Amino acid sequence: MIKNCVSVLKQSTKMLGQPTVMSNLAGSSLAVRSLCSANTSYNFETLKLSTPAEFVVHVELNRPDRLNAFNKRMWIELGECFSRLHDDPDCRAIVLSGGGAKHFTAGIDLLDMMKLGAELGEIDDIGRKARLFEGLIKL
């Protein structure tokens, strides 16, 4: 991630016409880390990421209007987020918290589950229902 940010900084310096100032900035690891925080690399609808310290990524559940209840989108984004952080050399520790709500999470979003129940009600074949559930379980 840092290498990508350094190359972007160096490319942008050529466009700005100030290679000496920006190349020094690109070489500074502190400057690069501040410009290339997890906020810019990981954009999620239901999660908010920040880097409070070097090698630490803070992942906040970000559905305060629903008390951070887990919907299908959040399950998908959590899996993607942790998979990407697993491979990120700039992440050695993850802090998971519930942001903006009184609670960490209210659990599963029941409105989202009602939509699933409606989808299942439309399917007559038990095999197709099982395939739908299997896909959700593997999220």
C-alpha positions in Angstrom: 0.0 0.0 0.0 2.8 2.5 0.9 4.7 1.6 -2.3 1.6 2.5 -4.3 1.2 5.8 -2.5 4.9 6.7 -3.0 4.6 6.0 -6.8 1.4 8.1 -7.0 3.1 11.0 -5.1 6.1 10.8 -7.4 3.9 10.8 -10.5 1.8 13.7 -9.2 5.1 15.7 -8.5 6.0 15.5 -12.2 2.6 16.9 -13.1 2.9 19.7 -10.5 6.4 20.7 -11.8 7.9 20.6 -8.2 10.0 17.4 -8.2 12.4 18.5 -5.5 9.9 19.3 -2.7 7.6 16.5 -3.5 10.3 13.9 -4.0 11.6 14.7 -0.5 8.1 14.4 0.8 7.6 11.0 -1.0 10.7 9.7 0.7 9.5 10.5 4.2 7.7 7.5 5.6 5.8 9.7 8.1 4.4 11.9 5.3 3.5 9.0 3.2 1.7 7.2 6.0 -0.3 10.3 6.8 -1.3 10.9 3.2 -2.0 7.2 2.6 -4.1 6.2 5.6 -6.5 3.3 5.5 -9.3 5.8 5.0 -8.3 6.4 1.4 -7.6 2.8 0.5 -10.6 1.1 1.9 -14.0 2.6 1.1 -17.0 0.7 2.5 -20.6 1.6 3.0 -21.1 0.0 6.4 -17.6 0.2 7.8 -15.4 3.2 8.6 -11.6 2.6 8.8 -8.9 4.7 10.3 -5.2 4.3 11.3 -4.8 5.6 14.9 -1.2 4.4 15.1 1.4 2.9 12.9 0.4 -0.7 11.8 -3.0 -0.4 13.7 -6.2 -0.3 11.7 -9.4 0.7 13.5 -12.5 -0.8 11.9 -15.8 0.8 13.1 -19.2 -0.6 12.3 -20.9 2.3 10.7 -24.7 1.9 10.7 -25.7 4.1 13.7 -29.2 4.6 12.4 -29.8 0.9 12.7 -27.7 0.5 15.9 -25.0 -1.2 13.8 -27.3 -4.2 13.1 -25.7 -6.6 10.6 -27.3 -6.7 7.2 -26.2 -8.6 4.1 -24.1 -5.7 2.9 -22.2 -5.5 6.2 -21.5 -9.2 6.2 -20.0 -8.9 2.7 -18.0 -5.8 3.5 -16.6 -7.3 6.7 -15.4 -10.4 4.9 -13.8 -8.2 2.2 -12.3 -5.8 4.7 -10.6 -8.5 6.8 -9.4 -10.4 3.8 -7.8 -7.2 2.4 -6.3 -6.3 5.8 -4.9 -9.8 6.2 -2.7 -9.2 3.1 -1.9 -5.6 3.9 1.8 -5.3 5.2 0.9 -2.0 6.9 -1.6 -3.7 9.2 -0.4 -5.7 12.2 -3.4 -5.2 14.5 -7.1 -4.5 14.1 -9.4 -2.9 16.6 -13.1 -3.6 15.9 -15.7 -1.3 17.5 -19.2 -0.1 17.1 -19.3 3.5 16.0 -21.9 6.2 16.5 -24.3 4.0 18.4 -25.1 3.3 22.1 -24.2 -0.3 21.6 -21.5 -2.3 19.7 -24.2 -3.9 17.6 -27.9 -4.8 17.9 -27.3 -8.1 16.2 -28.9 -9.2 12.9 -31.0 -6.6 11.1 -34.4 -8.1 11.2 -35.8 -6.0 8.4 -33.1 -7.4 6.1 -34.0 -10.9 7.2 -37.7 -10.2 6.4 -36.6 -9.5 2.8 -34.8 -12.9 2.7 -38.0 -14.6 4.0 -40.0 -13.0 1.3 -37.5 -14.2 -1.3 -37.6 -17.7 0.1 -41.4 -17.7 0.1 -41.3 -17.2 -3.7 -39.2 -20.3 -4.3 -41.1 -23.6 -4.3 -38.2 -25.9 -5.0 -36.4 -27.0 -1.7 -33.1 -27.5 -3.6 -33.1 -23.9 -4.8 -33.9 -22.6 -1.3 -31.0 -24.7 0.0 -28.7 -23.1 -2.6 -29.8 -19.6 -1.6 -29.1 -20.4 2.0 -25.7 -22.0 1.2 -24.6 -18.8 -0.6 -25.6 -16.7 2.4 -23.8 -19.0 4.9 -20.6 -18.8 2.9 -20.5 -15.0 3.1 
